[in-house]
C-alpha cells in the first residue's frame, strides 16, 4: 500500500537509472592498428626496405614530388601505396612516371591504417612486386593533417609536407602531426616569393613543434632540394 495515503494502490519504487557503459572503441582500434604496424615493421626490416609515411594536407604536392623523384631514382627499387577517399588518379600518375603503384580507396576513412598497407603490399605482390626487390616503399597517405598522424603504419621514416601556399603557421595549427615528423619538406618553394611566404616564420614554427625534425625546402617543378631529399632517404 502507499506509504503516505490510503488510496489502496501499491507503492512504486523509482527504478534506478541504467548504468552507463563506456566502450573505448578508439583505444581498441589503435591497439589493433599498432599490432598490425609492428608486424609490418618486422616485414620491412626483414626485407631491408625503407618505408616512408608521406603526410600532408590535400594539394601540398605529394604526388608531384614522387613523380620528380622517379626521374632521379631507380624506379625498379621503389614502389608506392597511395591512399585516397576516391579515384585512382594519383596511382595512375605515378604508374605513368614509371613507378609501381597501387591505390587504396578508403571511401569515408580519412587516413590509412596498417591493415590497408598490408592490403597494398598484397596488391603489389599480384603485380609481381615483392618487398625483397625494393629499397624504398612510399606510403602516400590520405590528404589530411589530423587523423593520419595517430596511425602507425610500420614506417621507418615519417615525412610531413608543408606547401608555401598553405601559410607559415600551419605547423602551429596542426602541431600533433608535425610533432611526429622525422623530416619536414617545405614544398613548392619556387612559389615562395609569389605567394609572400615567410621562410623564417615557417622554420621557426616547425622548430617550435618538431625540434627533432630535419627541414628541407623543395620544388618538384624546379628540382630544388631534391638531391638533399635523396640523400636523406639514402641515409
C-alpha positions, 0 to 999 in steps of 0.5 A: 500500500502507499506509504503516505495515503490510503488510496489502496494502490501499491507503492512504486519504487523509482527504478534506478537509472541504467548504468552507463557503459563506456566502450573505448572503441578508439583505444581498441582500434589503435591497439589493433592498428599498432599490432598490425604496424609492428608486424609490418615493421618486422616485414620491412626490416626483414626485407631491408626496405625503407618505408616512408609515411608521406603526410600532408594536407590535400594539394601540398604536392605529394604526388608531384614530388614522387613523380620528380623523384622517379626521374632521379631514382631507380624506379625498379627499387621503389614502389608506392601505396597511395591512399585516397577517399576516391579515384585512382588518379594519383596511382595512375600518375605515378604508374605513368612516371614509371613507378609501381603503384597501387591505390587504396580507396578508403571511401569515408576513412580519412587516413590509412591504417596498417591493415590497408598497407598490408592490403597494398603490399598484397596488391603489389605482390599480384603485380609481381612486386615483392618487398625483397626487390625494393629499397624504398616503399612510399606510403602516400597517405590520405590528404589530411593533417589530423587523423593520419598522424595517430596511425602507425603504419610500420614506417621507418621514416615519417615525412610531413609536407608543408606547401608555401601556399598553405601559410607559415603557421600551419605547423602551429595549427596542426602541431600533433602531426608535425610533432611526429615528423622525422623530416619536414619538406617545405614544398613548392618553394619556387612559389615562395616569393609569389605567394609572400611566404615567410621562410623564417616564420615557417622554420621557426614554427616547425622548430617550435613543434618538431625540434627533432625534425630535419627541414628541407625546402623543395620544388618538384617543378624546379628540382630544388632540394631534391638531391638533399631529399635523396640523400636523406632517404639514402641515409 
